[in-house]
Amino acid sequence: MQSIKVLLVEDDPMVREVNRQFIERVEGFDVIAMCGNGVEGYHRIIELKPDLVLMDIFMPEQDGLLTLRKIRSANLPVDVITVTAANDMQTIQQILHLGVYDYIMKPFTFERIQQTLLNYYTFKLKTFGLQDITQKELDEMIHPFREIEESTGNEAALPTELPKGFNRTTLDKVLHFVKMSKEGVSADEVAAGIGVARVTARRYLDFLEKQNHIHVDVHYGGVGRPINHYYV
């Protein structure tokens, strides 16, 4: 899959530049243009056809709410993440009703926007080239860290007590990422997908394999070390 093309729509030049730097720190994302208001942003979406728009709500000429409505009315095939200081429920509900991928309140940290972008990249990776999916696959995309399927009684339960240095949330994310892959994933792919170091991903994968939650196959390619591929 190619890099995610991002359009930034933000009227404050300083915030716009910070957002650009944050986005470009995350591998797999390229900022292709930046705009200062919704009018320009809407026309740039039509012209450049980005995959993702990061947009403020309070802007001159045309605010983000009206821009979102125009995007949806025109059925433009673009995903939107709002990055805004708006924190009143009325505005939040209106934005959520318009189908944004995420709603990030200012001020925010790099880690917050990084996690959203990594989740988005994983979603795009899993849906790339798909024509039809099952209910289970759709549930896993919409509810990424929730167990939807009924237990068959054969799954091993995760231990209540984790080894020192292990985090329950990270463990859930690693297990979910492996479950989402039909062909198996490497430690490098897990690390990139959930935003952790490769050595961390490998520790969690090895732990899950020893607990019989996942399995491992060794893939021998050409020159170089064999690669472990993990699957459920």
C-alpha positions in Angstrom: 0.0 0.0 0.0 1.2 3.5 -0.9 1.7 6.3 1.7 -1.5 7.9 3.0 -1.9 11.4 1.4 -2.9 14.0 3.9 -4.4 17.4 3.5 -4.1 19.9 6.4 -6.9 22.5 6.9 -6.0 24.9 9.7 -6.1 28.7 9.9 -3.4 29.2 12.5 0.0 29.0 10.7 1.9 27.9 13.9 -0.6 25.1 14.7 -0.6 24.1 11.0 3.2 23.7 11.0 3.2 21.7 14.3 0.5 19.4 12.9 2.5 18.9 9.7 5.6 18.0 11.7 3.6 15.5 13.8 2.1 13.8 10.8 5.3 13.5 9.0 7.0 11.9 12.0 4.6 8.9 11.5 5.9 6.5 8.8 3.4 6.0 6.0 1.9 9.5 5.9 2.7 12.4 3.6 1.3 15.9 3.9 0.5 16.9 0.3 -0.9 20.4 0.9 -2.0 22.8 3.6 -4.9 25.3 3.6 -6.0 28.1 5.9 -9.8 27.8 5.6 -12.6 25.5 4.6 -13.2 27.1 1.2 -9.7 26.5 0.0 -9.7 23.1 1.7 -12.8 21.9 -0.1 -11.4 22.9 -3.5 -8.1 21.2 -2.7 -9.9 18.0 -1.7 -11.5 17.9 -5.2 -8.3 18.8 -6.9 -5.8 16.6 -5.0 -8.0 13.7 -3.9 -6.2 13.1 -0.5 -6.9 9.9 1.5 -7.2 11.8 4.7 -8.0 15.4 5.8 -7.0 16.8 9.2 -9.2 19.8 9.8 -9.9 22.5 12.3 -13.5 23.5 13.1 -13.2 27.2 13.9 -11.9 28.9 10.8 -12.6 32.1 8.8 -14.6 32.2 5.5 -15.9 28.7 6.0 -15.7 26.7 9.2 -15.0 23.0 9.5 -18.6 22.0 10.2 -19.9 23.6 7.0 -16.9 22.1 5.1 -17.7 18.7 6.5 -21.3 19.0 5.4 -20.2 19.9 1.8 -17.8 17.0 1.7 -20.5 14.6 2.7 -23.2 16.2 0.4 -20.8 15.8 -2.5 -20.0 12.2 -1.6 -16.3 12.9 -1.8 -14.3 9.7 -1.0 -12.1 11.1 1.8 -11.8 10.4 5.5 -11.7 13.3 8.0 -10.1 13.7 11.4 -11.1 16.9 13.2 -8.4 18.6 15.4 -10.1 21.4 17.2 -10.6 23.3 20.5 -14.3 22.8 20.2 -15.4 20.9 23.4 -19.2 21.5 23.6 -21.4 18.5 23.2 -23.6 20.1 20.5 -20.6 20.7 18.2 -19.1 17.3 19.0 -22.4 15.5 18.2 -22.8 17.4 14.9 -19.3 16.4 13.8 -19.7 12.8 14.8 -23.0 12.6 12.9 -21.0 13.6 9.8 -18.8 10.5 10.0 -15.4 11.7 11.1 -12.8 9.0 11.7 -11.7 10.7 15.0 -12.1 13.8 17.0 -9.0 15.2 18.7 -9.2 18.2 21.1 -6.6 20.8 21.3 -4.2 20.9 22.9 -3.0 17.4 22.2 0.3 15.4 22.3 2.2 13.8 19.5 1.4 10.4 21.1 -2.4 11.1 20.7 -2.2 12.0 17.1 0.3 9.2 16.4 -2.0 6.6 17.8 -4.9 7.8 15.7 -2.8 7.8 12.5 -1.4 4.3 13.3 -5.0 3.0 13.8 -6.1 4.6 10.6 -3.1 3.1 8.7 -4.0 -0.3 10.0 -7.6 0.1 9.0 -6.6 1.1 5.5 -4.1 -1.7 5.3 -6.7 -4.3 6.2 -9.3 -2.9 3.8 -7.0 -2.3 0.8 -8.3 -4.1 -2.2 -11.2 -5.8 -0.4 -14.5 -6.2 -2.2 -16.6 -8.2 0.4 -16.0 -8.9 4.1 -17.6 -11.0 6.7 -19.5 -9.7 9.8 -16.6 -10.8 12.0 -14.1 -8.9 9.9 -16.3 -5.8 9.9 -16.7 -6.0 13.7 -12.9 -6.2 14.2 -12.5 -3.0 12.1 -15.2 -1.0 13.8 -14.5 -2.3 17.3 -10.7 -2.9 17.2 -10.1 -4.0 20.8 -13.4 -5.6 21.7 -14.2 -9.3 21.6 -17.4 -9.5 19.5 -17.5 -13.2 18.5 -18.9 -15.7 21.0 -16.5 -17.9 22.7 -16.3 -21.5 21.5 -14.9 -22.7 24.8 -11.6 -23.7 23.1 -9.7 -20.4 23.5 -7.1 -20.2 26.2 -7.8 -17.3 28.6 -5.1 -14.6 28.9 -3.5 -14.9 32.3 -4.7 -12.4 35.0 -1.1 -11.7 36.2 1.2 -10.6 33.4 5.0 -10.7 33.6 6.9 -7.7 34.9 7.1 -5.0 32.3 4.1 -6.2 30.3 1.1 -3.9 29.7 -2.5 -5.3 29.3 -3.5 -2.7 26.7 -0.4 -3.4 24.6 -1.0 -7.1 24.9 -4.6 -6.7 23.6 -3.4 -4.6 20.7 -0.8 -7.1 19.6 -3.2 -10.0 19.8 -5.9 -8.0 17.9 -3.4 -7.1 15.2 -2.4 -10.7 14.7 -6.1 -11.7 14.6 -6.8 -9.1 11.9 -4.2 -10.8 9.5 -5.2 -13.8 7.5 -1.7 -14.5 6.2 0.3 -14.0 9.4 2.4 -11.0 10.4 6.0 -10.4 11.3 7.3 -8.6 14.4 8.2 -5.6 12.2 4.6 -5.4 10.9 3.1 -5.6 14.4 5.5 -2.9 15.6 4.6 -0.5 12.8 0.9 -1.3 13.0 0.4 -0.5 16.7 3.3 2.0 17.2 5.8 0.2 19.4 9.4 -0.8 19.0 10.2 -4.0 17.2 11.8 -5.5 20.3 8.7 -4.8 22.3 6.4 -6.4 19.7 8.7 -9.5 19.6 8.4 -9.9 23.4 4.6 -9.7 23.4 4.4 -12.1 20.4 6.7 -14.6 22.0 4.6 -14.4 25.2 1.4 -15.0 23.3 2.9 -17.9 21.4 4.0 -19.5 24.6 0.4 -19.0 26.0 -1.0 -20.8 22.9 -2.9 -17.8 21.8 -1.0 -17.5 18.5 1.2 -19.7 16.4 4.5 -19.1 14.6 5.9 -20.2 11.3 9.4 -19.6 10.1 9.6 -18.2 6.6 12.8 -18.8 4.7 13.4 -16.3 1.9 16.5 -15.5 0.0 19.6 -14.0 1.6 19.3 -13.1 5.2 17.8 -14.4 8.4 14.5 -16.4 8.4 11.5 -14.4 9.4 8.9 -15.5 12.0 5.3 -15.0 10.9 2.7 -15.1 13.7 -1.0 -16.1 13.1 -4.0 -17.2 15.2 
